[in-house]
Amino acid sequence: MITNPVVMSEDFGITVQTSSNRGFTPEEIAERCVNHIINISDDAPSAIKGQALAFRDQVKAVVTFYLREAVKSDRTTVFNELNNAGQPQLAELIRRL
């Protein structure tokens, strides 16, 4: 049997975000995603920091685009399932969201 120890960083932190009477938007989720993927040091030289911030913005735009596509795709699936279940009025309401 092979076992590998799990090592966790000493600076482990937890962040909690909430919304009121709605779910998170694709932009908000993309922001959270990018914050986990790209970490920019406060001590980085300004030229490198500027490049990293520009890259971060580009990554956020790409993640946001694909999250929006995922939402559209899921709504199409729900629309079709409701139609197939004999609920065309409810399906149309979902389609309009």
Helices and strands as residue ranges (DSSP letters): H 26-37, H 46-84, H 88-96
